[in-house]
Amino acid sequence: MNQYLQAVSSLILTPRDFHIIDLAMRAAETAEMDRSDDGHREAVGKAVIRLYTSGITDPKRLADAASTMAATRQLDRRRWPTHSA
């Protein structure tokens, strides 16, 4: 991979970015206290980062959208389990 492509594909977050992501994660946790599944938390975190880097920067909107994305992802995993041979 050349240096230009490597620089473009890397993600640099500022302290302000981390603060917004943290607020969104805390809001999502509060909204879904009944779910203590680590897989769900990981899915929410990945969704928050994906949405944030796509341009959604409001913590409440991030939390709502990420929770929905994570719930859908978890539902899909339960519906179509993958079996590794």
C-alpha positions as CSV (number, residue, x, y, z in Angstrom):
1,M,0.0,0.0,0.0
2,N,1.5,3.4,-0.9
3,Q,1.8,6.2,1.6
4,Y,-1.0,8.2,0.1
5,L,-3.6,5.4,0.4
6,Q,-2.4,4.6,4.0
7,A,-2.8,8.2,5.1
8,V,-6.3,8.5,3.6
9,S,-7.5,5.2,5.2
10,S,-6.2,6.1,8.7
11,L,-8.6,7.7,11.2
12,I,-7.4,10.5,13.5
13,L,-9.7,11.5,16.3
14,T,-9.2,14.6,18.5
15,P,-10.1,14.8,22.2
16,R,-13.3,16.5,21.2
17,D,-14.2,13.5,19.0
18,F,-13.6,11.1,21.8
19,H,-15.7,13.2,24.1
20,I,-18.7,13.1,21.7
21,I,-18.2,9.3,21.1
22,D,-18.1,8.8,24.9
23,L,-21.3,10.8,25.4
24,A,-23.0,8.7,22.7
25,M,-21.8,5.4,24.2
26,R,-23.0,6.5,27.7
27,A,-26.4,7.5,26.3
28,A,-26.8,4.2,24.5
29,E,-25.8,2.3,27.7
30,T,-28.4,4.3,29.7
31,A,-31.1,3.6,27.1
32,E,-30.5,-0.1,27.1
33,M,-29.6,-1.0,30.7
34,D,-31.4,-4.4,30.3
35,R,-28.7,-5.5,27.9
36,S,-25.4,-6.4,29.5
37,D,-24.2,-8.5,26.6
38,D,-20.6,-7.6,25.7
39,G,-21.3,-8.4,22.0
40,H,-24.1,-5.9,22.0
41,R,-21.8,-3.2,23.6
42,E,-19.1,-3.9,21.0
43,A,-21.7,-3.6,18.2
44,V,-22.9,-0.3,19.6
45,G,-19.4,1.0,19.8
46,K,-18.5,0.0,16.2
47,A,-21.8,1.6,15.0
48,V,-21.1,4.8,17.0
49,I,-17.6,5.2,15.4
50,R,-19.0,4.3,11.9
51,L,-21.8,6.8,12.2
52,Y,-19.5,9.5,13.7
53,T,-17.0,9.2,11.0
54,S,-19.9,9.4,8.5
55,G,-20.8,12.9,9.8
56,I,-23.4,12.4,12.6
57,T,-22.0,14.3,15.5
58,D,-25.0,14.8,17.8
59,P,-24.5,12.4,20.8
60,K,-28.2,11.6,21.2
61,R,-28.7,10.9,17.5
62,L,-25.5,8.8,17.5
63,A,-26.8,6.8,20.5
64,D,-30.2,6.2,19.0
65,A,-28.9,5.2,15.6
66,A,-26.1,3.0,16.9
67,S,-28.5,1.2,19.3
68,T,-30.8,0.4,16.4
69,M,-27.9,-0.8,14.2
70,A,-26.5,-2.9,17.0
71,A,-29.9,-4.5,17.8
72,T,-30.5,-5.3,14.2
73,R,-27.0,-6.8,13.9
74,Q,-27.6,-8.9,17.1
75,L,-31.0,-10.1,15.8
76,D,-29.4,-11.2,12.5
77,R,-26.8,-13.2,14.4
78,R,-29.4,-15.0,16.4
79,R,-31.5,-15.6,13.4
80,W,-28.7,-16.9,11.1
81,P,-26.1,-18.4,13.3
82,T,-22.8,-19.1,11.6
83,H,-21.2,-22.5,12.1
84,S,-17.5,-22.8,11.6
85,A,-16.2,-26.1,10.6
